[in-house]
Amino acid sequence: MKPRKQNGFTLMEGLITVAVVGVLASIGALMLGGVVGSARNTKLSSDVDTLNRSVSAYLASGGDLSGAKTADEVLDVLKQSFSNASRIPGFSGSKIDERLTFEYQSSAEAQSTGWRVYWDADQSQFVMSQSGNGPGIKSFGYDGAVSADPTKTYKPKTPMLYAESSSWIWDYRDAAPSVLPGPTNVSVAEVADTTPTPPAPPPRAAVAPPARRSRPFRRRSSRSPAAPFP
């Protein structure tokens, strides 16, 4: 009985297969890492735009962020409700979700060129940057254990408030009519006639006389005139 012939990979073929699989795996890991990083940056940019719209709504409602110097202070202010919310037209509650939290970079991540978020007090908005002084915000999250403090409220500086005591929409008070001024006194005294003084003639500019042209000198000939023929 003849033994069966078994086919298999040689050692060289196995090494080549392993090398090809390793190269394909490395390329796939690089592509996947780039896609994940791009998606993270896109989400971070979208979150920053949403947060800046909340900041604009807070400022438009009469809020003030001049005293907030850090991102955490701004977040704490945006979570507060207005103390006179019932008298303010428009949205008067907290401008963001009370569960919102910031996740900051580590010291090693802050040394990289990854995108992060900082609070710019001069522009009154959050900005994205690839470098900065200290760790920045690398992502936004939600913490279900965090809730708004009802004792923290803010009184906005807005000129438009609903009526507090009257039955009208806006508070008002009657103003006393202004006192009309008396008649204007106009002087009707006779004015004496005066003779106007004619203006002095303008000074005449001195004009130099025209220069006299001299005739050219002609020298007479000393020869006598020719005698006539006999």
Secondary structure as GFF3:
##gff-version 3
##sequence-region A 1 230
A	DSSP	alpha_helix	11	60	.	.	.	ID=ss1
A	DSSP	alpha_helix	71	78	.	.	.	ID=ss2
A	DSSP	beta_strand	81	82	.	.	.	ID=ss3
A	DSSP	three_ten_helix	85	87	.	.	.	ID=ss4
A	DSSP	beta_strand	100	104	.	.	.	ID=ss5
A	DSSP	alpha_helix	107	110	.	.	.	ID=ss6
A	DSSP	beta_strand	116	120	.	.	.	ID=ss7
A	DSSP	beta_strand	125	129	.	.	.	ID=ss8
A	DSSP	beta_strand	137	142	.	.	.	ID=ss9
A	DSSP	beta_strand	153	154	.	.	.	ID=ss10
###
